[in-house]
């Protein structure tokens, strides 16, 4: 069964994530999916839609893997529009 998530719910989740971690440059698709309780595919679709509308922008994030490696990966943040 698919979980429907509205654009407003996505934007609210992103705003909450950014408010909880003000020093953070953004969030990953996986982080948003976990916050919303949806699949990464669903989160990715929603993020891409918001990106096309200019509501989120892409950023480079550094994340630490479980084995201690640190790597750059794609992330997103609100544009303020």
C-alpha positions as CSV (number, residue, x, y, z in Angstrom):
1,X,0.0,0.0,0.0
2,X,1.4,3.4,-1.0
3,X,1.7,6.2,1.5
4,X,0.6,9.5,0.1
5,X,2.6,12.5,1.2
6,X,1.6,16.0,0.2
7,X,3.9,18.8,-0.8
8,X,3.0,20.7,2.3
9,X,4.0,17.7,4.5
10,X,7.3,17.5,2.7
11,X,8.0,21.2,3.1
12,X,7.0,21.0,6.8
13,X,9.3,18.0,7.4
14,X,12.2,19.8,5.7
15,X,11.6,23.0,7.8
16,X,11.6,20.9,10.9
17,X,14.8,19.1,10.0
18,X,16.5,22.3,9.2
19,X,15.3,23.9,12.5
20,X,16.5,20.9,14.5
21,X,20.0,21.1,13.0
22,X,20.6,24.7,12.2
23,X,24.3,24.2,11.6
24,X,23.7,21.5,9.0
25,X,23.9,22.3,5.3
26,X,20.9,20.2,4.3
27,X,19.5,16.7,4.3
28,X,19.8,13.6,2.2
29,X,17.0,11.8,0.4
30,X,17.3,8.9,2.9
31,X,17.1,11.3,5.9
32,X,13.9,12.9,4.5
33,X,12.4,9.4,3.7
34,X,13.1,8.3,7.3
35,X,11.6,11.5,8.7
36,X,8.4,11.0,6.7
37,X,8.2,7.2,7.0
38,X,8.2,6.7,3.2
39,X,10.5,5.0,0.8
40,X,13.5,6.7,-0.7
41,X,11.9,6.4,-4.1
42,X,8.9,8.4,-2.9
43,X,11.1,11.0,-1.1
44,X,13.2,11.4,-4.3
45,X,10.2,12.0,-6.5
46,X,8.9,14.7,-4.1
47,X,12.3,16.3,-3.8
48,X,12.8,16.4,-7.6
49,X,9.4,18.1,-7.9
50,X,10.3,20.7,-5.4
51,X,13.7,21.2,-7.1
52,X,12.0,21.8,-10.4
53,X,9.8,24.4,-8.7
54,X,12.8,26.1,-7.2
55,X,11.8,25.4,-3.6
56,X,14.8,23.3,-2.8
57,X,18.4,23.5,-4.0
58,X,21.1,20.9,-4.2
59,X,24.1,21.1,-1.8
60,X,27.1,18.9,-1.1
61,X,27.0,17.2,2.3
62,X,29.6,15.3,4.2
63,X,28.3,12.1,5.9
64,X,30.1,9.5,8.0
65,X,29.5,5.9,7.2
66,X,29.1,3.2,9.8
67,X,32.7,2.1,9.2
68,X,34.0,5.6,9.9
69,X,34.7,6.7,6.4
70,X,33.6,10.3,5.5
71,X,32.2,11.0,2.1
72,X,30.6,13.8,0.1
73,X,27.1,13.1,-1.1
74,X,24.2,15.0,-2.7
75,X,21.8,16.8,-0.4
76,X,19.1,19.4,-0.5
77,X,17.9,22.4,1.4
78,X,15.1,25.0,1.2
79,X,15.8,28.0,-1.1
80,X,13.7,30.4,1.0
81,X,11.1,30.9,-1.8
